């Protein structure tokens, strides 16, 4: 089965992440606003929505979330589901929406995430095996796992702290042009990154995503609806998903991620080459994540992500535009909305709505969503025709 | 006098109890699959490689190498915030990897470094399986 050209993103909505959420804001309140904004953006009515994919917020967890949200919004979905693949959930929603549309089950699917940064201490829900075999040793949260990936990557391939820092520096160049970026106030240098506090060796504060509050939504629609949409439709050309571990300790390799099979599937479905891509939006919870993604998605040789980052300008104006919204490192990470920010930015750029950071003549974008510790992976190829 | 232990403790299950009970006796044992001859960690009800339920507990060497590690300078949870600690993935000579801690000064830890098991009796009831540099 191929999803090539079977559905298109026709509307987006996104909130500027708050470092501290305003009083009285709830995830449901944010989802209301995002739904209204996305419908307006697409030029659709609420009754046009017949599919709902949602990520359960940390700040308002609970079962039967999709039906509750549908009731709050007043929509009657023909398909409703939670997507629970961590940071890859947002990208995972896009191909699931396209699959439901291709199967004739839905015509317009709302993909939505919103959260408040109230995770606090030890509130991250984890499954029992992680509580038993990871937490007692202090393998809690994501920082440690990515630090171990970074150390092993440096050991195997000679990757340097400067090379990792370059990712944060170049993405910030784009963030200062993005009014929605929470950390886009000023440019930073490699020295700034390396002089910021070491949190988990070898990762510095400026290489680690900051939890925020906010959210985003994307409406994916059938070709028939896409024809009458207000915005130019952005077509899903290819999608791939893959996972081979939950805890990084039990991954076959901690430096070679499941991104490779996900990206290979997406590119094969899309029928395009890596060199055809005009911009990439790889998940960037940490700087090392971007280097590993560029390698495993096939944009450079394995182990050469570091030199690649040094040789290319990754900003919107550069020769290899990467995370032109600033990445989550500069945009902020409003829960699962962090992952959605890569999807919305690719769509925005392909629609030609990149404003001060528009990538010239962008028609093809690659997006990667990454869950857990390089665990669940979703690759997307998107096109403006 | 030792302060009250505030870090998370493992809660053994029917499946994992032999592992933790052995650790309390300062013995390292792992499940071994009679179906495909693999060692298994963490403990399972069936072999994750071949789904066989012919699993038996076998003593292992307690020797391995540091596969990767990090020094956590600022922990993301309060219970680990008392001091920096070395979190590591150790690859045992038997082939399995374990999440663990290396009891050594952080600046001396290296990837590939040979390590030996160390049993840390963190409470009277519970012993964690950690490692130290092989002397």
Boltz contact constraints between the chains, C-beta under 6 A:
constraints:
  - contact:
      token1: [A, 121]
      token2: [B, 77]
      max_distance: 6.0
  - contact:
      token1: [A, 121]
      token2: [B, 78]
      max_distance: 6.0
  - contact:
      token1: [A, 122]
      token2: [B, 77]
      max_distance: 6.0
  - contact:
      token1: [A, 132]
      token2: [B, 10]
      max_distance: 6.0
  - contact:
      token1: [A, 133]
      token2: [B, 42]
      max_distance: 6.0
  - contact:
      token1: [A, 134]
      token2: [B, 99]
      max_distance: 6.0
  - contact:
      token1: [A, 135]
      token2: [B, 8]
      max_distance: 6.0
  - contact:
      token1: [A, 136]
      token2: [B, 8]
      max_distance: 6.0
  - contact:
      token1: [A, 136]
      token2: [B, 9]
      max_distance: 6.0
  - contact:
      token1: [A, 136]
      token2: [B, 10]
      max_distance: 6.0
  - contact:
      token1: [A, 136]
      token2: [B, 128]
      max_distance: 6.0
  - contact:
      token1: [A, 137]
      token2: [B, 99]
      max_distance: 6.0
  - contact:
      token1: [A, 137]
      token2: [B, 100]
      max_distance: 6.0
  - contact:
      token1: [A, 137]
      token2: [B, 101]
      max_distance: 6.0
  - contact:
      token1: [A, 138]
      token2: [B, 80]
      max_distance: 6.0
  - contact:
      token1: [A, 138]
      token2: [B, 85]
      max_distance: 6.0
  - contact:
      token1: [A, 138]
      token2: [B, 87]
      max_distance: 6.0
  - contact:
      token1: [A, 139]
      token2: [B, 87]
      max_distance: 6.0
  - contact:
      token1: [A, 139]
      token2: [B, 99]
      max_distance: 6.0
  - contact:
      token1: [A, 140]
      token2: [B, 77]
      max_distance: 6.0
  - contact:
      token1: [A, 141]
      token2: [B, 76]
      max_distance: 6.0
  - contact:
      token1: [A, 143]
      token2: [B, 76]
      max_distance: 6.0
  - contact:
      token1: [A, 144]
      token2: [B, 70]
      max_distance: 6.0
  - contact:
      token1: [A, 144]
      token2: [B, 72]
      max_distance: 6.0
  - contact:
      token1: [A, 144]
      token2: [B, 87]
      max_distance: 6.0
  - contact:
      token1: [A, 147]
      token2: [B, 70]
      max_distance: 6.0
  - contact:
      token1: [A, 148]
      token2: [B, 68]
      max_distance: 6.0
  - contact:
      token1: [A, 148]
      token2: [B, 70]
      max_distance: 6.0
  - contact:
      token1: [A, 151]
      token2: [B, 68]
      max_distance: 6.0
  - contact:
      token1: [A, 152]
      token2: [B, 68]
      max_distance: 6.0
  - contact:
      token1: [A, 155]
      token2: [B, 111]
      max_distance: 6.0
  - contact:
      token1: [A, 198]
      token2: [B, 73]
      max_distance: 6.0
  - contact:
      token1: [A, 199]
      token2: [B, 73]
      max_distance: 6.0
  - contact:
      token1: [A, 199]
      token2: [B, 74]
      max_distance: 6.0
  - contact:
      token1: [A, 200]
      token2: [B, 70]
      max_distance: 6.0
  - contact:
      token1: [A, 200]
      token2: [B, 72]
      max_distance: 6.0
  - contact:
      token1: [A, 201]
      token2: [B, 70]
      max_distance: 6.0
  - contact:
      token1: [A, 201]
      token2: [B, 71]
      max_distance: 6.0
  - contact:
      token1: [A, 249]
      token2: [B, 89]
      max_distance: 6.0
  - contact:
      token1: [A, 249]
      token2: [B, 97]
      max_distance: 6.0
  - contact:
      token1: [A, 249]
      token2: [B, 99]
      max_distance: 6.0
